[in-house]
Amino acid sequence: MCGIVGIVDAGGVSHPLYYALYALQHRGQESAGISVINGDRLRKHKAQGLVAEVFDPETLRRLEGQIGVGHVRYPTTGANTPENIQPFNFRFMGKGFAIAHNGNLVNTRELRSYFEQAGQIFCTTTDTEVIAALIADELRRSGSIEDAVRLCMSRLRGSYSVVLAYDGALYAFRDPLGIKPLCLGRTARGHIVASESVAIDALSGTLVRDVRPGELLRITGDGVSSTRITKVDRTAHCIFEYIYFARADSVIDGVLVYDVRRKIGKRLHEEAPADADAVCPVPDSGTAYAIGYAQASGVPFTESLIKNRYMGRTFIMPSQAAREQAVRIKMNPIRKHLDGRSIVLIDDSIVRGTTSRRIIQMIRSAGAREIHMRIGSPPIRAPCYLGVDMPTREELIASCRDEEQVRDSVTATSLHYISFDALIEAIGHPCDNLCTGCLSGCYPVAIDGEHARAREVEFLDETLQLGLDSFGGTA
């Protein structure tokens, strides 16, 4: 999951990076960090905690520079330890080097072993450091970032969006399948690349476009150059970005996430109408779905669960015990809206089922007569190896249960998941251009023991120079 941002700004990057990371806080709550380059001087500040806890005005004042990268972490590869907090800073060939990464590699162990056999030592357990080692190894030989990224893409298997500050420039690149999101924006005094467009909005910037799969951007105060490193026959955008990860006001690969979720809610009503008194979302992830359902059904949208805004996302908390304990603190039922009523309860997904069960029990204890649960994703039946912390099938409630068995487990009156075809239609991208591994068990990259649908990757050599005034929204 994670959130990354890179900024070039003539007025300084520390405050813009802070605001951008604040907008991406939903993507990771374990730690936050910022690295800036000022000439040959490389500075950083990072720590465990939320963005507002890690940084203060004095810290930001000391982070002087016009190029920088930032990161909020949700751990998939690498333990929850201070040394794994990004960005990572290095000195290489006399120059500062700062890198941050969103994604998950499936061949980290193999690549790490390769470097260790050659005498390389590592300071962290993350796959980000492996990416840095690959880039540095090629830079040592050729001195070319383009060649280094080309080597990286030929060796890496998995998902990755990367921002890199080096030698007076900001670089950003995205894996050849475009699994993890990354977009480019223009600000009043420079440019920004970020995991989601909401980070650009936070700076009053303009979304230019998504970084293309397999593309490398070089950004300086003079503008942007684009090198297309690879081309594939199809993409594999993460379907869970539209279901859960991304903020509803983000535009991901050309699609407004809010519109996707509202359309899913409409289709949920068409597929499984319920005789109910109110439509109630699980806040906040179920809200856009519930609005779509209410608009289509004519059943009133009623907030019956109020979220504690000072609580984070329970799905990305580090342990199941923490997730379960947080549910009651995070949400409080409005008894007057529930007592004696039949409700349609709408959420984005059911992963393990324990949170859904606790919410339903809480609502029933508040007096609800019937609870018809409607879910904005199909059953999650397979683990994700490309950036989501659900590593085993045993954790997934739907992996070995049918819909009726899941309904019985979470104790709902009725249960319906959105159909796969309706989900794809709502997103608006062809199914072949999405990664649906967690739903179908078929993955876009080769994973040991799993079924994969391979994509053909073609390495290119085309570079386009784009000046500051070149972007009209279609570059």
Phi and psi in degrees as a GROMACS rama.xvg file:
@    title "Ramachandran Plot"
@    xaxis  label "Phi"
@    yaxis  label "Psi"
@TYPE xy
54.1983  161.607  CYS-2
-131.951  134.869  GLY-3
-126.2  153.443  ILE-4
-150.823  143.789  VAL-5
-133.803  137.308  GLY-6
-136.157  137.916  ILE-7
-115.376  120.193  VAL-8
-145.852  124.575  ASP-9
-64.5882  -21.9396  ALA-10
-94.1624  4.63593  GLY-11
106.699  147.265  GLY-12
-110.72  -11.0449  VAL-13
-62.6805  -48.9397  SER-14
-68.6943  -44.3242  HIS-15
-57.3303  -40.5432  PRO-16
-63.0058  -40.6604  LEU-17
-60.4402  -48.8111  TYR-18
-65.7881  -37.1687  TYR-19
-65.8581  -43.5198  ALA-20
-64.797  -36.4298  LEU-21
-59.3409  -40.2279  TYR-22
-69.0407  -22.562  ALA-23
-101.134  11.1451  LEU-24
-57.0937  -31.0392  GLN-25
-63.12  -17.3318  HIS-26
-86.7372  -9.16403  ARG-27
-176.838  131.738  GLY-28
-122.784  4.06358  GLN-29
-78.5082  -41.6235  GLU-30
-158.082  167.395  SER-31
-147.439  151.069  ALA-32
-158.331  154.009  GLY-33
-136.537  135.681  ILE-34
-124.838  137.717  SER-35
-129.531  150.176  VAL-36
-117.57  128.498  ILE-37
-127.912  96.7043  ASN-38
67.0139  -122.774  GLY-39
-93.7854  1.92527  ASP-40
-92.8586  128.83  ARG-41
-116.935  123.506  LEU-42
-126.173  153.387  ARG-43
-149.691  158.251  LYS-44
-147.121  127.652  HIS-45
-155.502  151.799  LYS-46
-166.582  165.965  ALA-47
-73.0054  143.209  GLN-48
126.582  177.613  GLY-49
-76.849  163.177  LEU-50
-55.804  -46.1694  VAL-51
-68.5315  -20.2131  ALA-52
-86.1193  -29.938  GLU-53
-80.8627  -34.4342  VAL-54
-114.353  147.928  PHE-55
-138.215  171.526  ASP-56
-56.8584  -38.5372  PRO-57
-68.0401  -40.6944  GLU-58
-61.0626  -46.0178  THR-59
-65.2718  -35.594  LEU-60
-61.5957  -35.8673  ARG-61
-75.86  -16.9872  ARG-62
-87.9135  72.5778  LEU-63
-87.219  133.765  GLU-64
164.037  161.657  GLY-65
-106.749  0.3548  GLN-66
-135.303  133.094  ILE-67
-162.732  164.463  GLY-68
-132.889  152.995  VAL-69
-140.047  163.536  GLY-70
-154.713  138.335  HIS-71
-119.111  135.773  VAL-72
-109.443  135.804  ARG-73
-125.178  113.852  TYR-74
-77.5942  133.193  PRO-75
-121.645  -60.1184  THR-76
-101.738  124.446  THR-77
105.982  141.45  GLY-78
-74.9832  165.65  ALA-79
-81.7282  77.8178  ASN-80
-133.807  154.212  THR-81
-56.2614  -36.576  PRO-82
-66.8052  -16.5923  GLU-83
-90.0443  0.537154  ASN-84
-72.8048  130.748  ILE-85
-100.538  164.083  GLN-86
-71.8182  162.73  PRO-87
-101.795  135.839  PHE-88
-110.745  139.542  ASN-89
-138.784  158.01  PHE-90
-107.3  125.24  ARG-91
-139.816  122.566  PHE-92
53.3514  39.1047  MET-93
78.914  6.70335  GLY-94
-124.478  151.279  LYS-95
-73.4566  146.898  GLY-96
-145.725  114.431  PHE-97
-125.699  134.564  ALA-98
-137.974  143.455  ILE-99
-139.958  147.749  ALA-100
-141.81  138.506  HIS-101
-118.71  125.745  ASN-102
144.245  -167.558  GLY-103
-154.187  123.354  ASN-104
-88.4574  146.372  LEU-105
-102.018  -2.65233  VAL-106
-121.292  30.6074  ASN-107
-59.5647  -46.1933  THR-108
-60.6567  -42.4958  ARG-109
-63.1243  -44.4768  GLU-110
-69.3406  -41.3538  LEU-111
-60.8061  -42.4335  ARG-112
-61.837  -40.0545  SER-113
-57.4991  -47.6862  TYR-114
-70.595  -38.2639  PHE-115
-64.1565  -36.6868  GLU-116
-64.5095  -25.1631  GLN-117
-91.115  2.67231  ALA-118
98.5862  3.43248  GLY-119
-71.2577  138.131  GLN-120
-111.193  151.716  ILE-121
-121.33  145.648  PHE-122
-100.47  -12.8833  CYS-123
-131.961  176.216  THR-124
-111.482  19.6135  THR-125
-93.814  158.292  THR-126
-76.1931  -16.7166  ASP-127
-61.9887  -39.3453  THR-128
-67.0347  -30.0864  GLU-129
-66.9287  -41.5275  VAL-130
-60.2103  -44.0043  ILE-131
-61.282  -39.2732  ALA-132
-64.2029  -41.4495  ALA-133
-61.9273  -44.8467  LEU-134
-64.5051  -46.5404  ILE-135
-63.4139  -38.397  ALA-136
-61.3539  -41.6049  ASP-137
-76.7577  -35.8745  GLU-138
-59.2323  -36.7583  LEU-139
-60.3092  -35.7288  ARG-140
-82.3256  -50.1291  ARG-141
-108.039  -22.6982  SER-142
73.9058  8.28894  GLY-143
-113.516  123.004  SER-144
-62.7526  -39.6079  ILE-145
-58.5731  -45.1567  GLU-146
-65.7073  -36.768  ASP-147
-66.1009  -41.7063  ALA-148
-70.1415  -36.5223  VAL-149
-61.8049  -42.3178  ARG-150
-62.9924  -44.4108  LEU-151
-54.4784  -50.9238  CYS-152
-65.5297  -27.2221  MET-153
-76.9388  -22.3316  SER-154
-101.797  -29.527  ARG-155
-80.1213  142.761  LEU-156
-129.933  117.818  ARG-157
140.664  -154.914  GLY-158
-110.158  140.827  SER-159
-164.436  131.787  TYR-160
-121.563  133.135  SER-161
-132.036  138.336  VAL-162
-118.543  140.182  VAL-163
-144.482  125.017  LEU-164
-104.412  124.723  ALA-165
-160.713  133.566  TYR-166
53.9787  48.0462  ASP-167
76.3115  16.2911  GLY-168
-144.937  157.662  ALA-169
-104.446  130.094  LEU-170
-115.868  147.282  TYR-171
-144.372  135.426  ALA-172
-146.403  159.412  PHE-173
-131.424  145.209  ARG-174
-60.7485  156.119  ASP-175
-60.0751  -20.3418  PRO-176
-97.3112  -6.88295  LEU-177
64.0292  35.8172  GLY-178
-64.5009  -49.3072  ILE-179
-94.5153  141.23  LYS-180
-75.0644  153.472  PRO-181
-162.986  131.161  LEU-182
-133.539  160.727  CYS-183
-114.415  135.376  LEU-184
-134.722  162.327  GLY-185
-112.714  134.293  ARG-186
-113.444  179.463  THR-187
-61.905  -31.1992  ALA-188
-127.392  21.8858  ARG-189
167.769  -145.898  GLY-190
-138.272  159.889  HIS-191
-139.457  140.714  ILE-192
-119.671  139.428  VAL-193
-155.064  162.516  ALA-194
-63.9189  -34.7329  SER-195
-138.707  155.601  GLU-196
-67.4492  -19.3192  SER-197
-63.5847  -26.698  VAL-198
-67.8242  -35.3777  ALA-199
-68.4599  -42.2251  ILE-200
-59.2909  -38.1257  ASP-201
-61.8938  -22.91  ALA-202
-102.299  12.3052  LEU-203
56.3571  33.7169  SER-204
-89.701  -177.912  GLY-205
-118.197  124.877  THR-206
-68.1121  122.351  LEU-207
-89.1203  -55.2018  VAL-208
-175.712  173.418  ARG-209
-78.5326  145.737  ASP-210
-67.6186  130.375  VAL-211
-72.5869  146.931  ARG-212
-54.8872  132.695  PRO-213
75.6919  15.2586  GLY-214
-103.585  146.024  GLU-215
-116.758  126.244  LEU-216
-106.542  139.739  LEU-217
-117.967  122.578  ARG-218
-123.954  128.042  ILE-219
-133.55  -177.167  THR-220
-64.3482  -17.2629  GLY-221
-88.3115  -12.7908  ASP-222
141.367  -156.234  GLY-223
-129.389  134.969  VAL-224
-118.296  147.056  SER-225
-123.385  128.902  SER-226
-121.444  121.193  THR-227
-87.1896  107.001  ARG-228
-79.2257  -43.7231  ILE-229
-134.172  162.436  THR-230
-139.782  138.166  LYS-231
-122.154  162.267  VAL-232
-73.4317  -27.9604  ASP-233
-146.479  159.011  ARG-234
-94.1653  -176.299  THR-235
-152.098  57.2827  ALA-236
-61.0773  138.281  HIS-237
-64.3142  120.653  CYS-238
-70.1957  -24.6302  ILE-239
-74.4423  -15.944  PHE-240
-59.8934  -41.9727  GLU-241
-75.9096  -31.5862  TYR-242
-77.8844  -42.2797  ILE-243
-143.049  -49.4112  TYR-244
-60.7813  -54.8929  PHE-245
-71.0983  150.435  ALA-246
-66.0649  147.094  ARG-247
-62.651  -24.6733  ALA-248
-91.2763  8.24059  ASP-249
-85.0941  150.854  SER-250
-105.873  114.608  VAL-251
-113.411  117.539  ILE-252
48.2072  47.8949  ASP-253
83.3913  3.09087  GLY-254
-121.293  128.66  VAL-255
-73.4154  119.922  LEU-256
-61.9687  -37.7296  VAL-257
-57.568  -44.2422  TYR-258
-63.2909  -38.3326  ASP-259
-60.3548  -48.3563  VAL-260
-68.5281  -36.3269  ARG-261
-65.419  -41.1439  ARG-262
-64.3439  -38.6118  LYS-263
-61.9136  -42.8341  ILE-264
-59.2322  -40.8612  GLY-265
-61.6342  -44.0819  LYS-266
-69.3605  -30.6784  ARG-267
-60.7546  -40.5818  LEU-268
-66.0706  -42.7907  HIS-269
-63.5873  -36.628  GLU-270
-81.7137  -31.8549  GLU-271
-147.829  72.3697  ALA-272
-65.449  152.9  PRO-273
-135.229  141.177  ALA-274
-81.0948  96.6429  ASP-275
-137.938  165.402  ALA-276
-93.8638  -23.2329  ASP-277
-157.686  153.153  ALA-278
-106.438  122.752  VAL-279
-122.62  124.95  CYS-280
-86.0576  153.488  PRO-281
-83.0867  112.02  VAL-282
-74.8449  148.833  PRO-283
-97.6947  -11.1615  ASP-284
-65.8145  -23.5633  SER-285
-92.6163  -0.677107  GLY-286
-65.1608  -50.6213  THR-287
-63.6007  -37.0952  ALA-288
-60.7239  -45.714  TYR-289
-65.767  -36.2181  ALA-290
-63.291  -43.7388  ILE-291
-62.0809  -41.9624  GLY-292
-63.9751  -45.6212  TYR-293
-63.8516  -41.6081  ALA-294
-63.0168  -39.3983  GLN-295
-76.0029  -32.9918  ALA-296
-93.23  -23.8826  SER-297
80.0562  -1.9173  GLY-298
-77.6351  132.425  VAL-299
-60.7267  137.673  PRO-300
-78.4173  122.65  PHE-301
-135.965  123.176  THR-302
-73.1319  117.547  GLU-303
-117.532  -7.65583  SER-304
-125.894  125.609  LEU-305
-106.584  128.023  ILE-306
-88.6977  137.403  LYS-307
-74.3457  110.7  ASN-308
-69.4545  -8.97751  ARG-309
-94.5097  4.22853  TYR-310
-99.4686  146.696  MET-311
-89.7752  -168.62  GLY-312
-75.847  127.554  ARG-313
-73.9012  -28.8522  THR-314
-62.3235  -32.4501  PHE-315
-101.54  14.5807  ILE-316
-71.3478  154.643  MET-317
-72.7028  -17.7534  PRO-318
-141.75  155.997  SER-319
-63.9864  -37.8473  GLN-320
-60.3087  -41.2101  ALA-321
-65.7423  -39.4356  ALA-322
-62.528  -44.9315  ARG-323
-67.9931  -41.1732  GLU-324
-64.6328  -31.8427  GLN-325
-75.6963  -20.2857  ALA-326
-59.0852  -49.9321  VAL-327
-68.8279  -35.2637  ARG-328
-69.7671  -35.0048  ILE-329
-74.5437  -35.8177  LYS-330
-131.441  141.799  MET-331
-127.841  129.163  ASN-332
-77.3056  146.473  PRO-333
-93.7439  102.077  ILE-334
-58.1208  -39.5582  ARG-335
-62.4368  -29.3789  LYS-336
-83.3505  -8.52793  HIS-337
-118.24  -30.3923  LEU-338
-59.2407  116.954  ASP-339
76.0765  8.308  GLY-340
-106.505  154.453  ARG-341
-98.6029  126.345  SER-342
-125.717  152.533  ILE-343
-97.8382  114.609  VAL-344
-99.0431  122.575  LEU-345
-119.8  129.8  ILE-346
-135.669  166.021  ASP-347
-74.4112  -37.3463  ASP-348
-162.754  163.357  SER-349
-121.272  119.225  ILE-350
-101.652  -73.2961  VAL-351
-93.4086  -25.771  ARG-352
95.3438  -18.8164  GLY-353
-68.035  -40.598  THR-354
-65.8623  -43.5185  THR-355
-59.6335  -43.2138  SER-356
-61.1031  -44.5595  ARG-357
-65.0417  -39.7011  ARG-358
-65.0313  -45.0503  ILE-359
-62.7888  -41.4984  ILE-360
-64.3746  -36.3391  GLN-361
-65.4266  -43.2968  MET-362
-67.861  -40.5621  ILE-363
-64.9974  -38.2359  ARG-364
-65.3736  -25.4268  SER-365
-82.6803  -0.0153833  ALA-366
110.505  2.35474  GLY-367
-62.1871  137.446  ALA-368
-83.4324  -43.4257  ARG-369
-136.617  145.512  GLU-370
-130.734  103.352  ILE-371
-96.564  107.17  HIS-372
-89.8313  132.019  MET-373
-127.163  132.041  ARG-374
-119.093  133.134  ILE-375
-81.4113  5.13578  GLY-376
-133.816  155.079  SER-377
-65.0197  170.261  PRO-378
-57.4073  135.048  PRO-379
-88.3673  109.907  ILE-380
-111.095  -12.2687  ARG-381
-136.032  153.402  ALA-382
-71.3127  158.501  PRO-383
-104.358  131.126  CYS-384
-106.688  3.78037  TYR-385
-119.408  20.603  LEU-386
139.35  6.12077  GLY-387
-120.786  136.737  VAL-388
-85.3729  69.1465  ASP-389
-137.3  80.3614  MET-390
-80.8447  -19.5042  PRO-391
-127.81  148.84  THR-392
-63.7256  -29.4821  ARG-393
-62.1947  -26.6071  GLU-394
-76.1438  -20.4095  GLU-395
-92.392  119.483  LEU-396
-63.8668  -30.5728  ILE-397
-90.861  -1.0345  ALA-398
-66.8469  -30.5828  SER-399
-133.89  21.169  CYS-400
-129.341  145.275  ARG-401
-84.9542  178.841  ASP-402
-60.453  -40.7277  GLU-403
-66.9546  -36.8042  GLU-404
-69.0917  -36.9276  GLN-405
-65.7299  -44.0495  VAL-406
-55.9871  -44.5236  ARG-407
-64.6561  -37.7677  ASP-408
-68.1217  -40.8519  SER-409
-87.1809  -5.34273  VAL-410
68.4047  29.4354  THR-411
-79.4332  155.869  ALA-412
-66.3847  -44.4689  THR-413
-146.106  161.991  SER-414
-144.92  137.414  LEU-415
-145.575  129.486  HIS-416
-92.658  146.587  TYR-417
-59.9736  142.745  ILE-418
-71.3943  154.438  SER-419
-60.0325  -45.3522  PHE-420
-63.4233  -38.8407  ASP-421
-67.0819  -37.161  ALA-422
-62.5164  -48.0889  LEU-423
-61.5381  -41.7307  ILE-424
-61.8136  -40.6487  GLU-425
-66.5836  -37.4055  ALA-426
-69.0182  -40.1234  ILE-427
91.6292  -3.05167  GLY-428
-97.7983  145.164  HIS-429
-58.4877  147.494  PRO-430
-56.4295  -37.0377  CYS-431
-64.5334  -17.3895  ASP-432
-98.5765  11.9674  ASN-433
-122.825  148.036  LEU-434
-87.9824  115.552  CYS-435
-116.36  25.664  THR-436
-55.67  -40.7196  GLY-437
-69.5586  -20.5416  CYS-438
-97.6201  -36.684  LEU-439
-107.169  -19.9875  SER-440
77.5436  8.66876  GLY-441
-113.203  124.274  CYS-442
-110.858  154.765  TYR-443
-81.83  -9.39154  PRO-444
-128.715  157.969  VAL-445
-70.0275  126.383  ALA-446
-132.076  128.78  ILE-447
-54.576  126.821  ASP-448
82.9038  0.790585  GLY-449
-123.262  159.911  GLU-450
-83.0752  135.578  HIS-451
-130.902  145.713  ALA-452
-110.539  102.589  ARG-453
-68.6892  144.66  ALA-454
-108.197  137.985  ARG-455
-81.1237  124.409  GLU-456
-108.477  125.645  VAL-457
-112.414  126.374  GLU-458
-88.935  132.166  PHE-459
-114.22  176.499  LEU-460
-147.079  72.4762  ASP-461
-132.435  129.757  GLU-462
-125.276  135.923  THR-463
-125.932  124.286  LEU-464
-87.6169  128.214  GLN-465
-124.844  119.228  LEU-466
-79.1249  176.124  GLY-467
-60.2106  -31.6149  LEU-468
-99.0538  12.3704  ASP-469
-81.9893  -15.6846  SER-470
-90.4484  118.163  PHE-471
-114.318  14.2967  GLY-472
99.8722  -4.92486  GLY-473
-126.045  5.2919  THR-474
